[in-house]
């Protein structure tokens, strides 16, 4: 039997679609804590956060045969948790229509959530750069190392125009993949 911990999220999901409970367990272990922090933050308390995360994972298991992951597994699970949070808040308001959530629970330390979000973003960025075509990735890596277009062109024995085209392509690809983070940051601080 394969060690599931060494598999990527995509490989695990293929096994989950084939009814592998151990692959599901590995995926659950990989994301449980991060999603619990996210649910607690969105609910502004720890009350119900565990239930929300369990529901999100239970729904993933129930719908494993019909679910298609379009982005990353992290994005899918995070969206599922957010959806479950909204359901929970909606149910709460239906049961108690006159009670308003006037004051959010105080957050003692937001640093853990920010660190988890940053590491997730960093991992997603590394994966996106790794997925670029080889030449494009090389040019982009050299540019990030501080090299100028002319230096990169000389090193890789390509024209400076080609270097510029690769950089434009890499930036366009990354911008398309990470637009949600840009909007999140914009709305978070405005």
MARSE-463413 format. One record per residue (C-alpha): residue in one letter; x, y, z; residue number from 0. Coordinates in steps of 0.2 Angstrom, whole numbers, plus 5000, padded with zeros to 4 digits. Example, Ala and Ser with C-alpha at 12.3 -4.5 7.8 and 13.67 -1.06 7.14 Angstrom:
r res = A; east = 5062; north = 4978; up = 5039; n = 0
r res = S; east = 5068; north = 4995; up = 5036; n = 1
This chain:
r res = X; east = 5000; north = 5000; up = 5000; n = 0
r res = X; east = 5006; north = 5017; up = 4996; n = 1
r res = X; east = 5010; north = 5030; up = 5009; n = 2
r res = X; east = 4996; north = 5043; up = 5006; n = 3
r res = X; east = 5005; north = 5057; up = 5015; n = 4
r res = X; east = 5018; north = 5058; up = 5000; n = 5
r res = X; east = 5004; north = 5060; up = 4987; n = 6
r res = X; east = 4998; north = 5077; up = 4981; n = 7
r res = X; east = 4980; north = 5083; up = 4984; n = 8
r res = X; east = 4976; north = 5079; up = 4966; n = 9
r res = X; east = 4982; north = 5061; up = 4967; n = 10
r res = X; east = 4973; north = 5059; up = 4984; n = 11
r res = X; east = 4957; north = 5065; up = 4976; n = 12
r res = X; east = 4958; north = 5052; up = 4962; n = 13
r res = X; east = 4959; north = 5039; up = 4975; n = 14
r res = X; east = 4945; north = 5047; up = 4985; n = 15
r res = X; east = 4934; north = 5045; up = 4969; n = 16
r res = X; east = 4939; north = 5027; up = 4969; n = 17
r res = X; east = 4932; north = 5026; up = 4987; n = 18
r res = X; east = 4948; north = 5026; up = 4996; n = 19
r res = X; east = 4945; north = 5030; up = 5014; n = 20
r res = X; east = 4963; north = 5031; up = 5019; n = 21
r res = X; east = 4966; north = 5044; up = 5005; n = 22
r res = X; east = 4951; north = 5054; up = 5012; n = 23
r res = X; east = 4958; north = 5052; up = 5030; n = 24
r res = X; east = 4975; north = 5059; up = 5024; n = 25
r res = X; east = 4967; north = 5074; up = 5015; n = 26
r res = X; east = 4956; north = 5077; up = 5031; n = 27
r res = X; east = 4972; north = 5077; up = 5042; n = 28
r res = X; east = 4981; north = 5089; up = 5029; n = 29
r res = X; east = 4967; north = 5102; up = 5030; n = 30
r res = X; east = 4958; north = 5099; up = 5046; n = 31
r res = X; east = 4967; north = 5112; up = 5057; n = 32
r res = X; east = 4968; north = 5126; up = 5044; n = 33
r res = X; east = 4949; north = 5124; up = 5040; n = 34
r res = X; east = 4945; north = 5125; up = 5059; n = 35
r res = X; east = 4955; north = 5141; up = 5060; n = 36
r res = X; east = 4946; north = 5148; up = 5045; n = 37
r res = X; east = 4929; north = 5143; up = 5051; n = 38
r res = X; east = 4932; north = 5150; up = 5069; n = 39
r res = X; east = 4937; north = 5166; up = 5061; n = 40
r res = X; east = 4922; north = 5167; up = 5049; n = 41
r res = X; east = 4910; north = 5163; up = 5063; n = 42
r res = X; east = 4919; north = 5175; up = 5075; n = 43
r res = X; east = 4919; north = 5161; up = 5088; n = 44
r res = X; east = 4924; north = 5143; up = 5091; n = 45
r res = X; east = 4906; north = 5138; up = 5093; n = 46
r res = X; east = 4901; north = 5127; up = 5079; n = 47
r res = X; east = 4917; north = 5129; up = 5069; n = 48
r res = X; east = 4921; north = 5110; up = 5072; n = 49
r res = X; east = 4903; north = 5105; up = 5066; n = 50
r res = X; east = 4905; north = 5117; up = 5050; n = 51
r res = X; east = 4922; north = 5109; up = 5045; n = 52
r res = X; east = 4915; north = 5091; up = 5048; n = 53
r res = X; east = 4900; north = 5095; up = 5037; n = 54
r res = X; east = 4911; north = 5102; up = 5023; n = 55
r res = X; east = 4922; north = 5086; up = 5023; n = 56
r res = X; east = 4906; north = 5075; up = 5025; n = 57
r res = X; east = 4899; north = 5083; up = 5010; n = 58
r res = X; east = 4915; north = 5081; up = 5000; n = 59
r res = X; east = 4914; north = 5062; up = 5004; n = 60
r res = X; east = 4896; north = 5061; up = 4999; n = 61
r res = X; east = 4899; north = 5070; up = 4983; n = 62
r res = X; east = 4916; north = 5062; up = 4979; n = 63
r res = X; east = 4910; north = 5054; up = 4963; n = 64
r res = X; east = 4902; north = 5069; up = 4955; n = 65
r res = X; east = 4914; north = 5083; up = 4962; n = 66
r res = X; east = 4926; north = 5091; up = 4950; n = 67
r res = X; east = 4940; north = 5101; up = 4957; n = 68
r res = X; east = 4944; north = 5116; up = 4946; n = 69
r res = X; east = 4957; north = 5125; up = 4956; n = 70
r res = X; east = 4967; north = 5118; up = 4970; n = 71
r res = X; east = 4960; north = 5106; up = 4984; n = 72
r res = X; east = 4963; north = 5120; up = 4997; n = 73
r res = X; east = 4953; north = 5132; up = 4987; n = 74
r res = X; east = 4939; north = 5119; up = 4986; n = 75
r res = X; east = 4939; north = 5115; up = 5004; n = 76
r res = X; east = 4940; north = 5133; up = 5009; n = 77
r res = X; east = 4925; north = 5137; up = 4999; n = 78
r res = X; east = 4915; north = 5122; up = 5006; n = 79
r res = X; east = 4919; north = 5128; up = 5023; n = 80
r res = X; east = 4914; north = 5146; up = 5019; n = 81
r res = X; east = 4898; north = 5139; up = 5012; n = 82
r res = X; east = 4894; north = 5129; up = 5027; n = 83
r res = X; east = 4898; north = 5145; up = 5038; n = 84
r res = X; east = 4885; north = 5155; up = 5028; n = 85
r res = X; east = 4872; north = 5141; up = 5030; n = 86
r res = X; east = 4875; north = 5140; up = 5049; n = 87
r res = X; east = 4873; north = 5159; up = 5051; n = 88
r res = X; east = 4858; north = 5159; up = 5040; n = 89
r res = X; east = 4850; north = 5145; up = 5051; n = 90
r res = X; east = 4854; north = 5154; up = 5066; n = 91
r res = X; east = 4846; north = 5170; up = 5060; n = 92
r res = X; east = 4830; north = 5160; up = 5055; n = 93
r res = X; east = 4829; north = 5152; up = 5072; n = 94
r res = X; east = 4832; north = 5169; up = 5081; n = 95
r res = X; east = 4827; north = 5183; up = 5069; n = 96
r res = X; east = 4827; north = 5197; up = 5082; n = 97
r res = X; east = 4845; north = 5193; up = 5089; n = 98
r res = X; east = 4858; north = 5202; up = 5079; n = 99
r res = X; east = 4876; north = 5198; up = 5080; n = 100
r res = X; east = 4881; north = 5216; up = 5086; n = 101
r res = X; east = 4898; north = 5213; up = 5093; n = 102
r res = X; east = 4910; north = 5200; up = 5086; n = 103
r res = X; east = 4919; north = 5189; up = 5098; n = 104
r res = X; east = 4936; north = 5197; up = 5102; n = 105
r res = X; east = 4950; north = 5190; up = 5093; n = 106
r res = X; east = 4965; north = 5187; up = 5104; n = 107
r res = X; east = 4978; north = 5184; up = 5091; n = 108
r res = X; east = 4975; north = 5185; up = 5072; n = 109
r res = X; east = 4993; north = 5180; up = 5068; n = 110
r res = X; east = 4990; north = 5162; up = 5067; n = 111
r res = X; east = 4977; north = 5164; up = 5054; n = 112
r res = X; east = 4987; north = 5176; up = 5044; n = 113
r res = X; east = 5002; north = 5165; up = 5045; n = 114
r res = X; east = 4992; north = 5150; up = 5038; n = 115
r res = X; east = 4984; north = 5161; up = 5024; n = 116
r res = X; east = 5002; north = 5167; up = 5020; n = 117
r res = X; east = 5009; north = 5149; up = 5019; n = 118
r res = X; east = 4994; north = 5144; up = 5009; n = 119
r res = X; east = 4997; north = 5158; up = 4997; n = 120
r res = X; east = 5016; north = 5155; up = 4996; n = 121
r res = X; east = 5013; north = 5136; up = 4992; n = 122
r res = X; east = 5000; north = 5141; up = 4979; n = 123
r res = X; east = 5012; north = 5153; up = 4971; n = 124
r res = X; east = 5026; north = 5140; up = 4971; n = 125
r res = X; east = 5014; north = 5127; up = 4962; n = 126
r res = X; east = 5009; north = 5140; up = 4950; n = 127
r res = X; east = 5026; north = 5145; up = 4945; n = 128
r res = X; east = 5031; north = 5126; up = 4944; n = 129
r res = X; east = 5017; north = 5124; up = 4932; n = 130
r res = X; east = 5023; north = 5137; up = 4920; n = 131
r res = X; east = 5031; north = 5131; up = 4903; n = 132
r res = X; east = 5050; north = 5127; up = 4906; n = 133
r res = X; east = 5057; north = 5142; up = 4897; n = 134
r res = X; east = 5044; north = 5154; up = 4904; n = 135
r res = X; east = 5048; north = 5147; up = 4922; n = 136
r res = X; east = 5067; north = 5149; up = 4919; n = 137
r res = X; east = 5065; north = 5167; up = 4913; n = 138
r res = X; east = 5054; north = 5171; up = 4927; n = 139
r res = X; east = 5065; north = 5163; up = 4940; n = 140
r res = X; east = 5080; north = 5173; up = 4934; n = 141
r res = X; east = 5070; north = 5189; up = 4934; n = 142
r res = X; east = 5065; north = 5186; up = 4952; n = 143
r res = X; east = 5083; north = 5183; up = 4957; n = 144
r res = X; east = 5086; north = 5201; up = 4951; n = 145
r res = X; east = 5093; north = 5199; up = 4934; n = 146
r res = X; east = 5089; north = 5211; up = 4920; n = 147
r res = X; east = 5081; north = 5206; up = 4903; n = 148
r res = X; east = 5098; north = 5208; up = 4894; n = 149
r res = X; east = 5107; north = 5197; up = 4906; n = 150
r res = X; east = 5093; north = 5183; up = 4905; n = 151
r res = X; east = 5094; north = 5184; up = 4886; n = 152
r res = X; east = 5113; north = 5182; up = 4886; n = 153
r res = X; east = 5112; north = 5168; up = 4899; n = 154
r res = X; east = 5098; north = 5158; up = 4890; n = 155
r res = X; east = 5104; north = 5163; up = 4872; n = 156
r res = X; east = 5087; north = 5170; up = 4867; n = 157
r res = X; east = 5082; north = 5188; up = 4862; n = 158
r res = X; east = 5078; north = 5201; up = 4874; n = 159
r res = X; east = 5060; north = 5202; up = 4866; n = 160
r res = X; east = 5058; north = 5183; up = 4869; n = 161
r res = X; east = 5063; north = 5187; up = 4888; n = 162
r res = X; east = 5050; north = 5201; up = 4889; n = 163
r res = X; east = 5037; north = 5189; up = 4881; n = 164
r res = X; east = 5040; north = 5176; up = 4894; n = 165
r res = X; east = 5039; north = 5188; up = 4908; n = 166
r res = X; east = 5023; north = 5195; up = 4902; n = 167
r res = X; east = 5016; north = 5177; up = 4900; n = 168
r res = X; east = 5021; north = 5172; up = 4917; n = 169
r res = X; east = 5014; north = 5188; up = 4925; n = 170
r res = X; east = 4998; north = 5186; up = 4916; n = 171
r res = X; east = 4996; north = 5168; up = 4921; n = 172
r res = X; east = 5000; north = 5172; up = 4939; n = 173
r res = X; east = 4988; north = 5187; up = 4939; n = 174
r res = X; east = 4974; north = 5176; up = 4932; n = 175
r res = X; east = 4977; north = 5163; up = 4946; n = 176
r res = X; east = 4979; north = 5175; up = 4960; n = 177
r res = X; east = 4965; north = 5188; up = 4956; n = 178
r res = X; east = 4955; north = 5181; up = 4971; n = 179
r res = X; east = 4969; north = 5185; up = 4983; n = 180
r res = X; east = 4971; north = 5202; up = 4976; n = 181
r res = X; east = 4953; north = 5206; up = 4978; n = 182
r res = X; east = 4953; north = 5198; up = 4996; n = 183
r res = X; east = 4968; north = 5210; up = 5001; n = 184
r res = X; east = 4959; north = 5225; up = 4993; n = 185
r res = X; east = 4943; north = 5222; up = 5002; n = 186
r res = X; east = 4952; north = 5217; up = 5018; n = 187
r res = X; east = 4961; north = 5233; up = 5020; n = 188
r res = X; east = 4948; north = 5246; up = 5012; n = 189
